[in-house]
Amino acid sequence: ANFEMRFKSELETLRTAAKDIRIAVVDDDVVIRTILDKTFQSINAKVDLFESGVAFLASGKASRYSLVFLDLIMPELNGFQVLQKLREQNILSPVIVLSAVSKREAVLKALSSGVKSYLIKPLEPHMILKKAIDVLKAAL
């Protein structure tokens, strides 16, 4: 019950701050984009959805986000390549990697690329919010 209360109060804090939170979701899976979009709309955060790393980087908005959810396995540019491009452009937005891959090597590689955290698919909304709270709190 204590965890539940703490989570609720953190959620309220996040909701209050959410109007200033911009989130990018970069994933080629429409279901995942929809889950993340609905999850963050529920706390009134601004969410931009991108179906590819190419579209995300081409948007010219990559540096504007408080948080980026990034799929690792995508056509054209994969998540690791997107991370490399962000680093080359000196964009330091916190990144949470989304992956159906729970392979230790992939996770370690992502974390060594500056990723703040990762979520294994399938995603549950309360876990998404919990990760977002943890990473945003660390970034503040």
C-alpha positions in Angstrom: 0.0 0.0 0.0 2.9 2.3 0.8 4.3 1.9 -2.7 0.9 2.6 -4.2 0.6 5.8 -2.2 4.1 7.0 -3.2 3.4 6.2 -6.8 0.1 8.1 -6.7 1.8 11.2 -5.2 4.6 11.0 -7.8 2.0 10.6 -10.5 0.3 13.8 -9.2 3.7 15.6 -9.3 4.2 14.4 -12.8 0.7 15.5 -13.8 1.4 19.0 -12.5 4.7 19.1 -14.4 3.2 17.4 -17.4 2.2 20.5 -19.3 5.9 21.3 -19.6 6.9 17.7 -20.5 7.4 16.8 -24.1 7.7 13.2 -25.0 8.8 11.6 -28.3 7.8 8.0 -29.1 9.9 6.5 -31.8 8.6 3.0 -32.7 7.5 1.4 -35.9 4.8 -0.5 -34.1 1.4 1.4 -34.2 0.2 -0.5 -31.1 3.2 0.6 -29.0 2.8 4.2 -30.2 -0.9 4.1 -29.3 -0.2 2.7 -25.8 2.4 5.3 -25.0 0.3 8.1 -26.5 -2.7 7.1 -24.4 -0.6 6.6 -21.3 0.9 10.1 -21.4 -2.2 11.8 -22.6 -3.8 10.5 -19.3 -1.4 12.9 -17.5 -1.7 15.6 -20.1 1.9 15.4 -21.3 2.6 16.5 -24.9 3.4 13.4 -27.0 4.8 13.3 -30.6 4.7 10.0 -32.4 7.3 8.9 -35.0 7.1 5.7 -36.9 10.8 5.6 -37.6 14.2 6.9 -36.5 14.5 8.6 -39.8 11.2 10.6 -39.3 12.3 11.5 -35.7 15.7 12.8 -36.7 14.2 14.5 -39.8 11.7 16.4 -37.7 14.4 18.7 -36.5 12.8 18.6 -33.0 14.9 15.9 -31.4 16.5 18.3 -28.9 13.1 19.6 -27.6 12.1 16.5 -25.7 12.1 15.9 -22.0 12.1 12.2 -22.7 12.5 10.0 -25.7 11.0 6.4 -25.9 13.1 4.6 -28.6 12.5 1.2 -30.1 15.7 -0.7 -30.8 14.5 -2.8 -33.7 13.3 -0.6 -36.6 13.8 -0.6 -40.4 16.3 1.8 -42.0 17.8 3.3 -38.8 17.7 1.1 -35.7 17.6 2.4 -32.2 21.4 2.2 -31.7 22.0 4.3 -34.9 19.4 6.9 -33.7 21.3 7.1 -30.4 24.6 7.6 -32.2 23.1 10.4 -34.3 21.7 12.1 -31.2 25.1 11.9 -29.6 26.7 13.3 -32.8 24.3 16.3 -32.6 25.0 16.6 -28.9 21.4 16.0 -28.0 21.2 14.8 -24.4 17.5 14.2 -23.9 17.0 11.2 -21.6 16.2 8.0 -23.6 14.2 5.0 -22.5 14.7 2.1 -24.8 11.7 -0.1 -25.8 12.5 -3.6 -26.9 11.0 -7.0 -27.2 14.6 -8.1 -26.9 15.6 -8.8 -23.3 19.0 -10.0 -24.4 21.6 -8.9 -21.9 24.0 -7.8 -24.6 21.5 -5.5 -26.3 20.5 -4.0 -22.9 24.1 -3.5 -21.9 24.9 -2.0 -25.3 21.9 0.4 -25.0 22.9 1.4 -21.4 26.5 2.0 -22.5 25.2 4.3 -25.3 23.8 6.7 -22.7 20.3 5.2 -22.4 18.8 6.0 -19.0 16.5 3.0 -18.8 14.7 0.3 -20.8 11.3 -1.3 -21.0 10.7 -4.8 -22.3 7.6 -5.2 -24.5 4.7 -5.9 -24.0 4.3 -2.6 -22.1 2.0 -1.9 -19.1 0.9 1.7 -18.6 1.8 1.8 -14.9 5.3 0.6 -15.6 5.7 3.1 -18.4 4.7 5.9 -16.0 6.9 4.6 -13.3 10.0 4.5 -15.6 9.2 8.0 -16.9 8.9 9.3 -13.3 12.3 7.7 -12.4 14.1 9.0 -15.4 12.6 12.5 -15.3 13.3 12.8 -11.6 16.9 11.8 -12.2 17.1 14.4 -15.0 15.8 17.3 -12.8 
